[in-house]
Amino acid sequence: MGGGGRYPYPKYVWSPAGGWWVRPSNWASNTAVAALGIAIITFGVWTYSAKVEQRVIQPIRPIPSMLWAKQYTDKKEEEH
């Protein structure tokens, strides 16, 4: 299985994915750094979205974003 061994390939071909048979030694740390960056950006967008979310027409039933949207969390604090 696997289609045979490695064969000679042209060295002048450039590939953004790394070319033939690439196995960078630091793939795990690169993946961790990329995942951390995505998580930080997602958290920032999520926080900003919850802060500025405004609903003109109120939902009939509870929706998940009511748990973290500032519009609804402020009302809960005012009721108590």
Biopython code that builds the backbone (N, CA, C, O; Angstrom):
import numpy as np
from Bio.PDB.StructureBuilder import StructureBuilder

atoms = [
    (1, "MET", "N", (0.834, -1.177, 0.000)),
    (1, "MET", "CA", (0.000, 0.000, 0.000)),
    (1, "MET", "C", (0.883, 1.246, 0.000)),
    (1, "MET", "O", (1.989, 1.231, 0.540)),
    (2, "GLY", "N", (0.405, 2.282, -0.586)),
    (2, "GLY", "CA", (1.126, 3.539, -0.562)),
    (2, "GLY", "C", (1.656, 3.968, -1.906)),
    (2, "GLY", "O", (2.121, 5.101, -2.032)),
    (3, "GLY", "N", (1.612, 3.129, -2.914)),
    (3, "GLY", "CA", (1.965, 3.557, -4.254)),
    (3, "GLY", "C", (3.434, 3.525, -4.593)),
    (3, "GLY", "O", (3.836, 4.132, -5.585)),
    (4, "GLY", "N", (4.245, 2.851, -3.823)),
    (4, "GLY", "CA", (5.651, 2.752, -4.177)),
    (4, "GLY", "C", (6.518, 3.702, -3.383)),
    (4, "GLY", "O", (6.040, 4.429, -2.512)),
    (5, "GLY", "N", (7.810, 3.686, -3.700)),
    (5, "GLY", "CA", (8.763, 4.516, -2.982)),
    (5, "GLY", "C", (8.823, 5.934, -3.522)),
    (5, "GLY", "O", (8.068, 6.323, -4.413)),
    (6, "ARG", "N", (9.728, 6.674, -2.962)),
    (6, "ARG", "CA", (9.912, 8.060, -3.416)),
    (6, "ARG", "C", (10.635, 8.072, -4.748)),
    (6, "ARG", "O", (11.534, 7.267, -4.994)),
    (7, "TYR", "N", (10.238, 8.973, -5.579)),
    (7, "TYR", "CA", (10.840, 9.083, -6.897)),
    (7, "TYR", "C", (11.475, 10.455, -7.042)),
    (7, "TYR", "O", (11.109, 11.373, -6.308)),
    (8, "PRO", "N", (12.410, 10.624, -7.959)),
    (8, "PRO", "CA", (13.024, 11.942, -8.143)),
    (8, "PRO", "C", (11.993, 12.937, -8.669)),
    (8, "PRO", "O", (11.214, 12.628, -9.570)),
    (9, "TYR", "N", (12.003, 14.113, -8.101)),
    (9, "TYR", "CA", (11.056, 15.144, -8.508)),
    (9, "TYR", "C", (11.809, 16.413, -8.893)),
    (9, "TYR", "O", (12.956, 16.603, -8.488)),
    (10, "PRO", "N", (11.166, 17.284, -9.677)),
    (10, "PRO", "CA", (11.859, 18.514, -10.104)),
    (10, "PRO", "C", (12.055, 19.474, -8.939)),
    (10, "PRO", "O", (11.102, 19.793, -8.229)),
    (11, "LYS", "N", (13.267, 19.928, -8.743)),
    (11, "LYS", "CA", (13.596, 20.825, -7.637)),
    (11, "LYS", "C", (13.156, 22.266, -7.899)),
    (11, "LYS", "O", (13.084, 23.057, -6.959)),
    (12, "TYR", "N", (12.864, 22.624, -9.138)),
    (12, "TYR", "CA", (12.496, 23.998, -9.476)),
    (12, "TYR", "C", (11.014, 24.286, -9.210)),
    (12, "TYR", "O", (10.587, 25.436, -9.308)),
    (13, "VAL", "N", (10.235, 23.269, -8.879)),
    (13, "VAL", "CA", (8.814, 23.474, -8.606)),
    (13, "VAL", "C", (8.660, 23.946, -7.168)),
    (13, "VAL", "O", (9.185, 23.324, -6.244)),
    (14, "TRP", "N", (7.934, 25.055, -6.982)),
    (14, "TRP", "CA", (7.695, 25.579, -5.647)),
    (14, "TRP", "C", (6.251, 25.328, -5.282)),
    (14, "TRP", "O", (5.360, 25.491, -6.115)),
    (15, "SER", "N", (6.010, 24.935, -4.053)),
    (15, "SER", "CA", (4.655, 24.662, -3.594)),
    (15, "SER", "C", (4.432, 25.343, -2.248)),
    (15, "SER", "O", (5.268, 25.211, -1.355)),
    (16, "PRO", "N", (3.324, 26.070, -2.078)),
    (16, "PRO", "CA", (3.071, 26.696, -0.787)),
    (16, "PRO", "C", (2.813, 25.655, 0.307)),
    (16, "PRO", "O", (2.963, 25.959, 1.490)),
    (17, "ALA", "N", (2.432, 24.452, -0.066)),
    (17, "ALA", "CA", (2.186, 23.394, 0.914)),
    (17, "ALA", "C", (3.472, 22.686, 1.331)),
    (17, "ALA", "O", (3.437, 21.852, 2.235)),
    (18, "GLY", "N", (4.577, 22.987, 0.714)),
    (18, "GLY", "CA", (5.841, 22.395, 1.107)),
    (18, "GLY", "C", (6.420, 21.430, 0.106)),
    (18, "GLY", "O", (7.558, 20.992, 0.270)),
    (19, "GLY", "N", (5.681, 21.082, -0.922)),
    (19, "GLY", "CA", (6.225, 20.202, -1.947)),
    (19, "GLY", "C", (6.009, 18.737, -1.650)),
    (19, "GLY", "O", (5.143, 18.367, -0.857)),
    (20, "TRP", "N", (6.799, 17.916, -2.293)),
    (20, "TRP", "CA", (6.677, 16.472, -2.158)),
    (20, "TRP", "C", (7.225, 16.011, -0.813)),
    (20, "TRP", "O", (8.257, 16.504, -0.357)),
    (21, "TRP", "N", (6.556, 15.095, -0.199)),
    (21, "TRP", "CA", (7.001, 14.385, 1.009)),
    (21, "TRP", "C", (7.492, 15.323, 2.111)),
    (21, "TRP", "O", (8.535, 15.081, 2.720)),
    (22, "VAL", "N", (6.758, 16.365, 2.358)),
    (22, "VAL", "CA", (7.177, 17.302, 3.395)),
    (22, "VAL", "C", (6.708, 16.786, 4.763)),
    (22, "VAL", "O", (5.566, 16.352, 4.915)),
    (23, "ARG", "N", (7.578, 16.840, 5.720)),
    (23, "ARG", "CA", (7.266, 16.479, 7.106)),
    (23, "ARG", "C", (8.076, 17.422, 7.995)),
    (23, "ARG", "O", (9.120, 17.022, 8.511)),
    (24, "PRO", "N", (7.627, 18.654, 8.186)),
    (24, "PRO", "CA", (8.413, 19.573, 9.015)),
    (24, "PRO", "C", (8.507, 19.055, 10.454)),
    (24, "PRO", "O", (7.551, 18.497, 10.993)),
    (25, "SER", "N", (9.666, 19.251, 11.052)),
    (25, "SER", "CA", (9.897, 18.735, 12.401)),
    (25, "SER", "C", (9.076, 19.481, 13.448)),
    (25, "SER", "O", (8.807, 18.937, 14.520)),
    (26, "ASN", "N", (8.677, 20.702, 13.160)),
    (26, "ASN", "CA", (7.939, 21.494, 14.141)),
    (26, "ASN", "C", (6.456, 21.616, 13.781)),
    (26, "ASN", "O", (5.834, 22.637, 14.075)),
    (27, "TRP", "N", (5.892, 20.601, 13.159)),
    (27, "TRP", "CA", (4.490, 20.682, 12.754)),
    (27, "TRP", "C", (3.560, 20.790, 13.960)),
    (27, "TRP", "O", (2.534, 21.466, 13.886)),
    (28, "ALA", "N", (3.901, 20.141, 15.056)),
    (28, "ALA", "CA", (3.024, 20.156, 16.229)),
    (28, "ALA", "C", (2.979, 21.549, 16.859)),
    (28, "ALA", "O", (1.905, 22.027, 17.223)),
    (29, "SER", "N", (4.125, 22.198, 16.987)),
    (29, "SER", "CA", (4.131, 23.538, 17.572)),
    (29, "SER", "C", (3.489, 24.548, 16.619)),
    (29, "SER", "O", (2.828, 25.485, 17.068)),
    (30, "ASN", "N", (3.678, 24.367, 15.306)),
    (30, "ASN", "CA", (3.008, 25.249, 14.350)),
    (30, "ASN", "C", (1.491, 25.120, 14.465)),
    (30, "ASN", "O", (0.776, 26.121, 14.418)),
    (31, "THR", "N", (1.003, 23.897, 14.613)),
    (31, "THR", "CA", (-0.426, 23.664, 14.760)),
    (31, "THR", "C", (-0.945, 24.282, 16.049)),
    (31, "THR", "O", (-2.018, 24.885, 16.058)),
    (32, "ALA", "N", (-0.198, 24.141, 17.132)),
    (32, "ALA", "CA", (-0.607, 24.713, 18.415)),
    (32, "ALA", "C", (-0.664, 26.238, 18.349)),
    (32, "ALA", "O", (-1.598, 26.847, 18.870)),
    (33, "VAL", "N", (0.317, 26.849, 17.719)),
    (33, "VAL", "CA", (0.332, 28.313, 17.587)),
    (33, "VAL", "C", (-0.841, 28.783, 16.742)),
    (33, "VAL", "O", (-1.487, 29.773, 17.085)),
    (34, "ALA", "N", (-1.126, 28.094, 15.646)),
    (34, "ALA", "CA", (-2.261, 28.467, 14.797)),
    (34, "ALA", "C", (-3.574, 28.303, 15.546)),
    (34, "ALA", "O", (-4.446, 29.166, 15.444)),
    (35, "ALA", "N", (-3.737, 27.215, 16.298)),
    (35, "ALA", "CA", (-4.971, 26.991, 17.057)),
    (35, "ALA", "C", (-5.144, 28.051, 18.138)),
    (35, "ALA", "O", (-6.256, 28.530, 18.358)),
    (36, "LEU", "N", (-4.069, 28.421, 18.809)),
    (36, "LEU", "CA", (-4.131, 29.461, 19.834)),
    (36, "LEU", "C", (-4.517, 30.805, 19.214)),
    (36, "LEU", "O", (-5.339, 31.531, 19.773)),
    (37, "GLY", "N", (-3.932, 31.137, 18.069)),
    (37, "GLY", "CA", (-4.281, 32.385, 17.386)),
    (37, "GLY", "C", (-5.746, 32.419, 16.979)),
    (37, "GLY", "O", (-6.418, 33.436, 17.147)),
    (38, "ILE", "N", (-6.238, 31.315, 16.448)),
    (38, "ILE", "CA", (-7.651, 31.248, 16.062)),
    (38, "ILE", "C", (-8.539, 31.393, 17.289)),
    (38, "ILE", "O", (-9.561, 32.078, 17.232)),
    (39, "ALA", "N", (-8.164, 30.755, 18.407)),
    (39, "ALA", "CA", (-8.960, 30.847, 19.631)),
    (39, "ALA", "C", (-8.995, 32.273, 20.177)),
    (39, "ALA", "O", (-10.044, 32.736, 20.627)),
    (40, "ILE", "N", (-7.872, 32.968, 20.141)),
    (40, "ILE", "CA", (-7.818, 34.355, 20.638)),
    (40, "ILE", "C", (-8.677, 35.266, 19.774)),
    (40, "ILE", "O", (-9.428, 36.089, 20.297)),
    (41, "ILE", "N", (-8.575, 35.128, 18.470)),
    (41, "ILE", "CA", (-9.371, 35.953, 17.564)),
    (41, "ILE", "C", (-10.860, 35.654, 17.739)),
    (41, "ILE", "O", (-11.678, 36.574, 17.760)),
    (42, "THR", "N", (-11.214, 34.372, 17.863)),
    (42, "THR", "CA", (-12.611, 33.992, 18.062)),
    (42, "THR", "C", (-13.155, 34.571, 19.361)),
    (42, "THR", "O", (-14.281, 35.069, 19.385)),
    (43, "PHE", "N", (-12.380, 34.517, 20.440)),
    (43, "PHE", "CA", (-12.815, 35.083, 21.711)),
    (43, "PHE", "C", (-13.037, 36.587, 21.595)),
    (43, "PHE", "O", (-14.016, 37.105, 22.131)),
    (44, "GLY", "N", (-12.150, 37.295, 20.907)),
    (44, "GLY", "CA", (-12.310, 38.736, 20.738)),
    (44, "GLY", "C", (-13.550, 39.094, 19.941)),
    (44, "GLY", "O", (-14.286, 40.012, 20.303)),
    (45, "VAL", "N", (-13.781, 38.370, 18.858)),
    (45, "VAL", "CA", (-14.975, 38.630, 18.041)),
    (45, "VAL", "C", (-16.235, 38.291, 18.831)),
    (45, "VAL", "O", (-17.218, 39.028, 18.773)),
    (46, "TRP", "N", (-16.214, 37.185, 19.565)),
    (46, "TRP", "CA", (-17.360, 36.763, 20.377)),
    (46, "TRP", "C", (-17.685, 37.831, 21.431)),
    (46, "TRP", "O", (-18.846, 38.201, 21.604)),
    (47, "THR", "N", (-16.671, 38.317, 22.124)),
    (47, "THR", "CA", (-16.871, 39.326, 23.166)),
    (47, "THR", "C", (-17.428, 40.616, 22.575)),
    (47, "THR", "O", (-18.374, 41.192, 23.114)),
    (48, "TYR", "N", (-16.850, 41.066, 21.479)),
    (48, "TYR", "CA", (-17.325, 42.294, 20.843)),
    (48, "TYR", "C", (-18.763, 42.128, 20.354)),
    (48, "TYR", "O", (-19.587, 43.029, 20.512)),
    (49, "SER", "N", (-19.056, 40.983, 19.764)),
    (49, "SER", "CA", (-20.400, 40.730, 19.258)),
    (49, "SER", "C", (-21.424, 40.730, 20.391)),
    (49, "SER", "O", (-22.509, 41.290, 20.237)),
    (50, "ALA", "N", (-21.098, 40.118, 21.514)),
    (50, "ALA", "CA", (-22.020, 40.083, 22.654)),
    (50, "ALA", "C", (-22.231, 41.488, 23.224)),
    (50, "ALA", "O", (-23.307, 41.800, 23.734)),
    (51, "LYS", "N", (-21.201, 42.330, 23.137)),
    (51, "LYS", "CA", (-21.299, 43.676, 23.683)),
    (51, "LYS", "C", (-22.200, 44.572, 22.830)),
    (51, "LYS", "O", (-22.945, 45.387, 23.375)),
    (52, "VAL", "N", (-22.144, 44.435, 21.518)),
    (52, "VAL", "CA", (-22.870, 45.346, 20.643)),
    (52, "VAL", "C", (-24.174, 44.770, 20.078)),
    (52, "VAL", "O", (-24.873, 45.456, 19.332)),
    (53, "GLU", "N", (-24.507, 43.536, 20.420)),
    (53, "GLU", "CA", (-25.715, 42.917, 19.867)),
    (53, "GLU", "C", (-26.967, 43.642, 20.370)),
    (53, "GLU", "O", (-27.151, 43.830, 21.573)),
    (54, "GLN", "N", (-27.811, 44.037, 19.436)),
    (54, "GLN", "CA", (-29.081, 44.678, 19.751)),
    (54, "GLN", "C", (-30.163, 44.026, 18.902)),
    (54, "GLN", "O", (-30.012, 43.909, 17.686)),
    (55, "ARG", "N", (-31.232, 43.611, 19.522)),
    (55, "ARG", "CA", (-32.341, 43.020, 18.786)),
    (55, "ARG", "C", (-33.507, 43.986, 18.803)),
    (55, "ARG", "O", (-33.999, 44.361, 19.868)),
    (56, "VAL", "N", (-33.950, 44.392, 17.615)),
    (56, "VAL", "CA", (-35.086, 45.307, 17.494)),
    (56, "VAL", "C", (-36.386, 44.549, 17.761)),
    (56, "VAL", "O", (-37.250, 45.016, 18.503)),
    (57, "ILE", "N", (-36.508, 43.384, 17.150)),
    (57, "ILE", "CA", (-37.666, 42.532, 17.379)),
    (57, "ILE", "C", (-37.252, 41.465, 18.380)),
    (57, "ILE", "O", (-36.342, 40.678, 18.118)),
    (58, "GLN", "N", (-37.919, 41.440, 19.522)),
    (58, "GLN", "CA", (-37.563, 40.493, 20.563)),
    (58, "GLN", "C", (-37.985, 39.084, 20.177)),
    (58, "GLN", "O", (-39.053, 38.895, 19.596)),
    (59, "PRO", "N", (-37.167, 38.103, 20.491)),
    (59, "PRO", "CA", (-37.526, 36.731, 20.161)),
    (59, "PRO", "C", (-38.713, 36.245, 20.996)),
    (59, "PRO", "O", (-38.902, 36.660, 22.139)),
    (60, "ILE", "N", (-39.493, 35.369, 20.406)),
    (60, "ILE", "CA", (-40.666, 34.829, 21.100)),
    (60, "ILE", "C", (-40.220, 33.833, 22.166)),
    (60, "ILE", "O", (-40.739, 33.828, 23.282)),
    (61, "ARG", "N", (-39.255, 32.993, 21.810)),
    (61, "ARG", "CA", (-38.719, 31.997, 22.735)),
    (61, "ARG", "C", (-37.284, 32.363, 23.075)),
    (61, "ARG", "O", (-36.647, 33.108, 22.331)),
    (62, "PRO", "N", (-36.767, 31.857, 24.178)),
    (62, "PRO", "CA", (-35.356, 32.130, 24.505)),
    (62, "PRO", "C", (-34.431, 31.558, 23.434)),
    (62, "PRO", "O", (-34.655, 30.463, 22.920)),
    (63, "ILE", "N", (-33.395, 32.314, 23.110)),
    (63, "ILE", "CA", (-32.387, 31.864, 22.159)),
    (63, "ILE", "C", (-31.037, 31.874, 22.872)),
    (63, "ILE", "O", (-30.872, 32.600, 23.852)),
    (64, "PRO", "N", (-30.075, 31.092, 22.410)),
    (64, "PRO", "CA", (-28.799, 30.975, 23.121)),
    (64, "PRO", "C", (-28.068, 32.299, 23.348)),
    (64, "PRO", "O", (-27.455, 32.481, 24.400)),
    (65, "SER", "N", (-28.116, 33.213, 22.402)),
    (65, "SER", "CA", (-27.347, 34.445, 22.573)),
    (65, "SER", "C", (-27.903, 35.342, 23.674)),
    (65, "SER", "O", (-27.247, 36.302, 24.079)),
    (66, "MET", "N", (-29.095, 35.042, 24.159)),
    (66, "MET", "CA", (-29.646, 35.826, 25.269)),
    (66, "MET", "C", (-28.855, 35.574, 26.551)),
    (66, "MET", "O", (-28.919, 36.382, 27.478)),
    (67, "LEU", "N", (-28.120, 34.480, 26.619)),
    (67, "LEU", "CA", (-27.341, 34.170, 27.809)),
    (67, "LEU", "C", (-26.124, 35.071, 27.955)),
    (67, "LEU", "O", (-25.672, 35.309, 29.075)),
    (68, "TRP", "N", (-25.576, 35.581, 26.842)),
    (68, "TRP", "CA", (-24.348, 36.369, 26.932)),
    (68, "TRP", "C", (-24.458, 37.763, 26.320)),
    (68, "TRP", "O", (-23.538, 38.563, 26.487)),
    (69, "ALA", "N", (-25.541, 38.085, 25.619)),
    (69, "ALA", "CA", (-25.678, 39.409, 25.017)),
    (69, "ALA", "C", (-25.898, 40.462, 26.101)),
    (69, "ALA", "O", (-26.667, 40.240, 27.036)),
    (70, "LYS", "N", (-25.240, 41.579, 25.981)),
    (70, "LYS", "CA", (-25.313, 42.639, 26.981)),
    (70, "LYS", "C", (-26.738, 43.163, 27.125)),
    (70, "LYS", "O", (-27.148, 43.526, 28.227)),
    (71, "GLN", "N", (-27.485, 43.209, 26.054)),
    (71, "GLN", "CA", (-28.853, 43.703, 26.079)),
    (71, "GLN", "C", (-29.703, 42.909, 27.082)),
    (71, "GLN", "O", (-30.570, 43.485, 27.739)),
    (72, "TYR", "N", (-29.473, 41.633, 27.205)),
    (72, "TYR", "CA", (-30.276, 40.792, 28.087)),
    (72, "TYR", "C", (-29.637, 40.613, 29.456)),
    (72, "TYR", "O", (-30.357, 40.458, 30.443)),
    (73, "THR", "N", (-28.334, 40.627, 29.551)),
    (73, "THR", "CA", (-27.700, 40.491, 30.861)),
    (73, "THR", "C", (-27.901, 41.748, 31.689)),
    (73, "THR", "O", (-27.991, 41.660, 32.914)),
    (74, "ASP", "N", (-27.975, 42.918, 31.058)),
    (74, "ASP", "CA", (-28.252, 44.155, 31.795)),
    (74, "ASP", "C", (-29.663, 44.142, 32.359)),
    (74, "ASP", "O", (-29.884, 44.615, 33.474)),
    (75, "LYS", "N", (-30.610, 43.617, 31.619)),
    (75, "LYS", "CA", (-31.999, 43.558, 32.092)),
    (75, "LYS", "C", (-32.134, 42.629, 33.283)),
    (75, "LYS", "O", (-32.903, 42.910, 34.202)),
    (76, "LYS", "N", (-31.393, 41.522, 33.281)),
    (76, "LYS", "CA", (-31.446, 40.606, 34.417)),
    (76, "LYS", "C", (-30.942, 41.285, 35.691)),
    (76, "LYS", "O", (-31.511, 41.091, 36.765)),
    (77, "GLU", "N", (-29.880, 42.079, 35.573)),
    (77, "GLU", "CA", (-29.325, 42.771, 36.734)),
    (77, "GLU", "C", (-30.275, 43.849, 37.234)),
    (77, "GLU", "O", (-30.342, 44.093, 38.439)),
    (78, "GLU", "N", (-31.011, 44.501, 36.338)),
    (78, "GLU", "CA", (-31.933, 45.557, 36.741)),
    (78, "GLU", "C", (-33.153, 45.002, 37.456)),
    (78, "GLU", "O", (-33.724, 45.679, 38.310)),
    (79, "GLU", "N", (-33.572, 43.763, 37.120)),
    (79, "GLU", "CA", (-34.747, 43.183, 37.727)),
    (79, "GLU", "C", (-34.509, 42.836, 39.193)),
    (79, "GLU", "O", (-35.438, 42.898, 39.998)),
    (80, "HIS", "N", (-33.292, 42.475, 39.547)),
    (80, "HIS", "CA", (-33.024, 42.011, 40.927)),
    (80, "HIS", "C", (-32.825, 43.156, 41.838)),
    (80, "HIS", "O", (-32.590, 42.962, 43.031)),
]
sb = StructureBuilder()
sb.init_structure("model")
sb.init_model(0)
sb.init_chain("A")
sb.init_seg("    ")
for serial, (resi, resn, name, xyz) in enumerate(atoms, 1):
    if name == "N":
        sb.init_residue(resn, " ", resi, " ")
    sb.init_atom(name, np.array(xyz, "f"), 0.0, 1.0, " ", f" {name:<3s}", serial, name[0])
structure = sb.get_structure()
